[in-house]
Structures are given as C-alpha cells and as structure tokens.
Amino acid sequence: MRHEGLCVSLVPLFNHLEIEDQQKIHSLVTHRKVEKGEQILAPNGESQLVIVASGSMKVYHLSASGKEQLLRVIEPGGYEGESQLLG
C-alpha cells in the first residue's frame, strides 16, 4: 500500500507515525462516500472518528427552535470525534 493512499496520513494526530503504524490504523478505517446534506454524526449516535479525505463537513448544533448553528467547517485532513477515540 502506498503512503499517499492512507487517509490517516492527512491527520496531524497520525501523520507523524511510522508508515507501518499508519497502515495498522488504516486497516481499521471504513471508507464511506456521503452526499451533500447527509448526516454523518449525531449527538447521541455511535462513537466514531470521522476523517474528511475530500470535500468538507459542517459541524453544527440545532437550537431548540430547530435553527442550525454552525460550529465549524472541517476541510480535507480535518477530523471530528477524537474525544470519543481518546476518551
């Protein structure tokens, strides 16, 4: 497997690791293409680390009135859910 093909190498949390260690982490990754507007994470959903390999991902909170409050936009190489991973 080529180093350039590892999405984990995009993430600062992992890109300093030896290639063999990155490959071990990569073997645990599930690749998934999502459509614009598709929900990826939910507040009470399954704990997971999401790595954005291409495109972007909006992280937002819904107010009590249902209004979307944008928290951040994650670009390629960014990730969300590390607190679930690291406890």
C-alpha positions as CSV (number, residue, x, y, z in Angstrom):
1,M,0.0,0.0,0.0
2,R,1.4,3.4,-0.9
3,H,1.8,6.0,1.8
4,E,-0.1,8.6,-0.3
5,G,-3.2,6.4,-0.3
6,L,-3.6,6.4,3.5
7,C,-6.3,8.9,4.6
8,V,-4.8,8.7,8.2
9,S,-1.7,10.4,6.8
10,L,-3.8,13.5,6.3
11,V,-4.5,13.8,10.0
12,P,-1.9,15.6,12.3
13,L,-2.8,13.2,15.0
14,F,-1.4,10.3,12.9
15,N,0.9,11.7,10.3
16,H,4.0,11.7,12.4
17,L,3.7,7.9,13.0
18,E,5.8,5.3,11.1
19,I,4.1,4.1,7.9
20,E,3.6,0.6,9.4
21,D,1.6,2.1,12.3
22,Q,-0.4,4.3,9.9
23,Q,-1.2,1.1,7.9
24,K,-2.4,-0.6,11.1
25,I,-4.7,2.3,11.8
26,H,-5.8,2.5,8.2
27,S,-6.9,-1.2,8.4
28,L,-9.5,-0.1,11.0
29,V,-10.9,2.6,8.7
30,T,-14.2,2.3,6.9
31,H,-14.3,4.4,3.8
32,R,-17.7,6.0,3.0
33,K,-18.8,8.5,0.4
34,V,-21.6,10.7,1.6
35,E,-23.9,13.0,-0.3
36,K,-24.2,16.7,0.4
37,G,-26.5,17.3,3.3
38,E,-26.3,13.7,4.6
39,Q,-26.0,13.5,8.4
40,I,-22.7,11.7,9.4
41,L,-22.7,12.1,13.2
42,A,-25.5,12.6,15.7
43,P,-25.1,13.8,19.3
44,N,-26.3,10.5,20.8
45,G,-25.1,8.3,18.0
46,E,-22.4,5.8,17.7
47,S,-18.9,6.9,18.9
48,Q,-16.6,7.3,15.9
49,L,-13.7,9.3,14.5
50,V,-14.5,10.9,11.1
51,I,-11.7,11.9,8.8
52,V,-12.5,14.2,5.9
53,A,-10.5,13.0,2.9
54,S,-12.1,15.3,0.3
55,G,-14.8,17.9,0.3
56,S,-15.9,19.5,3.6
57,M,-18.1,18.7,6.6
58,K,-20.2,21.1,8.6
59,V,-20.4,20.6,12.3
60,Y,-23.5,22.3,13.7
61,H,-25.9,22.3,16.6
62,L,-29.6,22.6,16.3
63,S,-31.2,25.1,18.6
64,A,-34.4,24.3,20.5
65,S,-36.3,26.1,17.7
66,G,-34.6,23.9,15.1
67,K,-32.3,26.6,13.8
68,E,-28.8,25.4,12.6
69,Q,-25.9,27.0,14.5
70,L,-22.7,26.4,12.6
71,L,-19.8,25.4,14.9
72,R,-17.1,24.8,12.4
73,V,-16.3,23.6,8.9
74,I,-13.9,20.7,8.5
75,E,-11.7,20.6,5.4
76,P,-9.7,17.6,4.0
77,G,-7.3,16.3,6.6
78,G,-9.5,17.5,9.4
79,Y,-11.4,15.2,11.7
80,E,-14.2,15.1,14.2
81,G,-14.8,12.7,17.1
82,E,-11.3,12.4,18.5
83,S,-12.7,12.9,22.1
84,Q,-14.6,9.6,21.5
85,L,-11.4,7.9,20.4
86,L,-9.2,9.3,23.2
87,G,-11.8,9.1,26.0
